[in-house]
């Protein structure tokens, strides 16, 4: 008994997805070596740098090495736990 899992469209061996041709795009990018833009802290906030992943312990999705402006109380907790400086 032969299993027929392919759709018969008359295009055996070819993709059933339509071919999409993207137009040429020009993207302007500016590369600044060794420059990190730190956020400015508003009243009641502190700027810290993330040193460990905050996702598991604090439920926050920031990247390691990223500077973030966050409430002072939460920033102090993160620093005390060793997850920021």
Residue pairs with C-beta under 8 A, 6 or more apart in sequence:
6 12
7 16
9 16
36 67
38 47
38 67
39 47
39 67
39 68
39 69
40 47
40 69
41 47
41 69
42 69
44 71
44 72
45 69
45 70
45 71
45 72
45 75
46 69
46 70
46 71
46 72
46 75
46 76
47 67
47 68
47 69
48 67
48 68
48 70
48 75
48 78
48 79
48 84
48 85
49 65
49 66
49 67
49 68
49 84
49 85
50 62
50 63
50 64
50 65
50 66
50 67
50 68
50 78
50 83
50 84
51 64
51 65
51 82
51 83
51 84
51 85
52 64
52 82
52 83
52 84
53 64
53 83
54 60
54 61
54 62
54 78
54 83
54 84
55 61
57 81
57 83
58 74
58 77
58 78
58 83
62 68
70 78
75 84
78 84
79 85
